[in-house]
């Protein structure tokens, strides 16, 4: 992992400054806590911008990622201009030469966004009002994308949330035991085997295939100073998928009172009041776009994505921590334990939670 005080290095900073016309006094400071891309806030002469290095090990077709981001932001901009989308839209800032990204000789990809002032992200939430705002914001995002032609956005990570593929990858990693860790996580691997039930349930469903965010974590939506959802961010994984993926990731990151890498497993629970508020907001935001079969399986989506993430963390641990950035030994195993605990709690409460999903959106606001 790069040291914060030297990232990016001086040569890279000079190239970035030249590409976007930054002054020699520009300051580069870490922003957010994403596990994939590296994000920095660039302060220069009183102006702030967001700079990202795209992780090309994860996103093997960075040009496609950039085309997708442009297609999505352009579409959302048109929806906002027409009065059909009430949220701010990420503004991609091209280089002085008009390119959407800077590609350096070391094959690294850099892009810059306008900074949205007076906003912040949250990793956890304690109030139902914030949960409802997050649900409404991501639901409105899904509804706005419903009008984007399907061929406008390509697949950037094949089988990203696919339950079958993720379970198969876990089984291969467990059997292969590439770095000799399988004997140290036998209990976790046995708990992960329960995901076969979700795979079977998923295979029985026939759901609409939509263009969705695919990474609807709570910290991927900006809130303004009044606590209102302001802008959906981190659009790299916007591609074909299911609304169950998006709602499920919101539940996964919102109803749990501790972070996804917390080792306080006894504190993990499903907060019903937050789930109810989130479900109400999401159904409201989606409006008529959300079909009856999707609404009836929203809790399955929560279990599905929580289990997928448990599998992904456990798979990466077994594979030598090659995907997610870690900060300490066994970090991915700790994440897996956390998500397996939440997965079990969601299963225990499944019927009760589904009863909290509104049968219809609030037509007055949807």
N, C-alpha and C positions, 0 to 999 in steps of 0.2 A: 504494500500500500504506500502511495506517495506521501511524503511528509507534507503537512499542510503549509508550512512556511516556504516551501520550494515548489509548490504546484500552482500553476504550471512553471516550468523552468524559464530562465531569462530569454532564451532563444525563442521559445514558444510564445512568450508574452510579447516579444517584439513583433512576431509574425501576426499575432492577433491584433495588436495595436495598429499595424500597417493596414490590415484587411478592413478594419472598421473605423479607422481614423481616430484612434484613442491617443491621448497625450502621454508623454513619458511619466506623468504623475498618476496615471490610472492605478487604482488599488484593486486587488483581486482577493476576495474573502469567501470562505466556504459558505454555502447556502443549503439548508435542508439536510436530510439524512437518508437520501435515496441509496438503495443497495446496488444499483446497476450503473447509471451514468454518474459522472462527476459534475456537480453544479456549483457555480460561483456567482457572487454578486460583484459586478464591476462598477466601481464608483470613480467617476471622472468629471471634474469640474462641476460638481453639483448634480450631475445626472447619474442615475443608476440603471444598469441593464443586467440581464441574466445571461450568463455564459454557460454553455454545457459542452463537455466532451462526450460524444456519443460512444457508447461501449460497442465497438465493432466486433468483439468476440461474441456478444449476445445477439446483436443485430447485424447479421452477416451481409445484409443488403441495405447499407445505410442510405443509398440513393433512393430506394423504395420508401424507407422511413420518412425521408424528407419530402418525397412526392405526396405521401399520405398526409403528412402534417399540413402541407400547403393546401391539399384538397379539402381537408376537414376545416381548417381555419377560414378558408375562403367561403365555404358553404355556410358556416356559422355566421360569418360576417354578413352574408346576404340575408340570412334569416333574421339577424338582429336589425339590419336596415329596414326590413319589411315589417318590423314590429312583431315577429313571431318568436323571437328568442330574447329574453329579458336580461341575459347575463353578459358580462364582458367576454371578449374573445382574445386568446393569445395572439400577439402580433409578432410574427417572425421578422427579424431585421436582416435584410440582405447585406452582404459585404459592399464596399464602395464600388466594386466591379459588377454588382448585381447578382452575385451567386448566392444561393440559399444557405450555403455552408462553406467553411474553409477546410480544405483538405491539405494537410501538411506532408512533407516528404516521408515522414515516418508512418504514413497511412492513417494518422489520427484525424477524426472529423470533429469540427467545432461549429457550433451555431449560437446565435444570439437572439434573445427575445427582449421585447420592451418590458420594463419592470412596472408592475401594477402597484402604485403607492397605496399606503394605508391599508394594506391587507396582510394576512398571516395565515399559516396553516396550523392544524392541530393534530396531534397524534392520538389523543384520547379525548373523550367527551363525557361530561357528567350531567348535562342538562338535556331533557327531551327536545327543547326548542332547537338546539344545535343539530340534534339528530334529524329532526324533521327538515331543517334547512338543507342539510347534506343530501338527504333523500330526494327532496324536491329539485335541487340543483342538478344532480346526476340524472334524475328522471327526465327533466326538461332537456338535458343534453341528448339523451336517447331519442326523445321525441323529435328534436330538431334534426338529428341525423337520419331519421326515417325517410326524409326527402332526398337524401344523397344517393345518386345512382350506385348500384352495387359494384359496378366495375370501376368506380372512382378510387377505390381503396384496395390495395393488395395485401396478401398475407405476409407479415414480416417475421413471424416465428411459427412455423408449422406446428399444429396440434398443441397450441400454447396452453389451453385449459382442458384439453381432451382427457376425460377420466380414464379411458382405456389406455391411451398412450402413456399417461403419467404413471398408472399402476404397473404397466409393463416395464417402464424404465426403472421403477423402484425394484421390481423383481430381478431385473438383470443386474442392477448394482449390488443387490444383496447376494446374489449367486456368484457374481464375479469377484466381489470383495477386493477391489483393486488395491486398496491401501491397508488392508488387514484390520478393518474396524468393525466387522459384522459381529464378532463375539462380544464386543463392548456395548452393543445396543440391541440385544436379543428381545428384551421386553418391548422396546419401541417398534421393532420390526413386526412382532406378533400383533401389537395394537394396530399397526398400519394395515395388516391383512384384513381387518374388518371393513376396509374401504371397498372390498369386492361387492358388498351389498349395494353401495351407491352406484358402482359401475353397472350393475344389473338394472337398477331403477332407471338410470339414465338411458340405457339402451331401449327401454320400453317406451320412452317418450318420443313424440314427433312435435318438434317446436319450430317456430319461425326462425329462420336464419337472418340475422340483422347485422348492420354495422354498429359495433358497440365499443365502449372504451377499453374493456378487458383488464383494467387495473384500477378499479374504483375503490381505492383506499381512502380513508377519511382525509389523509394528508395530501391527497391529489385534488383537493378543491380549496380555493382561497376564500377566506371570510373577510368581510370588511369590519370597520371599527364598531359597527352596530350589531355585529354578530350574524349578519345575513350572508348567505352564500353568494360569492361574487364572480368566480371564474373557475372553470374546470381546467386543470393543467395536466402535464405529462401525457402527451397524446401519441407517444411512440408506438403503443400497442393497439391503437384504434384500428380495427380490422373486423372481418366477419366473425360472428360468434353468436352468443345467446344473451338475452337480458338477464337470465338466471346467473350468468357469470358476474355481471356487474352488481346486481343486488346482493349476491352472495358475498362478494368481497367487501361491500359496505358493512354487512352484518359482521363479518369476521373481524374487521378492524374497529368496529364501533361499540358493539355490545359487551366486549371483554374489558373489564376495568383496568387491565394491565397490558403493557406493550407485548407484541408478539414474540419477543425474545426474553420476557421476564421468566425468572426461575422460581417465582412465587406461585407455584401451581395451585396451591390451596386457595388463592384469591381469584382464580379463573371461574367465571360464571357467565350466564346469559342474563343480562339485565332486561327484564320484560318491558319496563317503561320506555327504555331507549329503543328496543325493537319495535314496539307499537308506534312510536313517533316516526321512526325511520320508514317503516312500511307505509304509514299514512302519507308521508311526504313523497315517497317514491311513486306510489300509485297516483297521487295527485299530479306529480311532475310529468309522468308518462302520459296521463290522460287516456284517450281512446287507443293509443298505440299499443298499450299493454293488453294482450289477449287473455281470454278466460283461462286457457291452459297454462299460460305463463304465471298468472296471478295465483292459480291453485298450486303451483310448485315452487313458490318463492323460498319457502323454508328448505326444500330439497336443494335449491341453489346455494343456500348458506352452508349446508352440510357438504355439498359437492365441492365448493371452492375452499372451504376450510380443510377438507381432506386432501385436496390437490396440493395445497400449500404445505401441509404436513409431509406429504410424499416428496415434494420437491426439496424441502429442507433436509429430510432424511436421506434422500437420494444423493444430494450434494455432499452430505457428510460422509456417506459410504464411498463416494467417488473422489474424495480428497479436497473438497471445498473449492471447486473450480468455477462455480457460477456466481454464487452470492458472496459479496464482500463480508469478511468476518473481522471481528475486533479482538477475539480471544480464542484459544483452543476450545473445541467442542461447541462453538457458537451456533453452528447449524443444527447440532443435536439438541441444544437447548431450545431453539426455535421449533424443532419438530415436536419435542415433548409438550411444549406450550400449545401448539395447534392440535395435537392429538387429544389433549385434555379438553380443549374447546369443542372439538369434533364430537367427543362423547357427550358433552353437556348439551349440545344442540340436538343430538339424537334423542336424549332423554326428554327434552322439552318440545319435540317436533310438533306434536298435535296441538299443544297449547299455543305455540307460536303461530302456527298457521291460522288458528282461530282469531288471532289479532290482526290479520291482514284484511284491510277493507275490501268488501265485495265489489265496490264501485269507487271510481275516483270522485273527488269533490268537484262536481261539475261547475260550481261557481268559480273555482280557481283554476281548473285543469285546462 
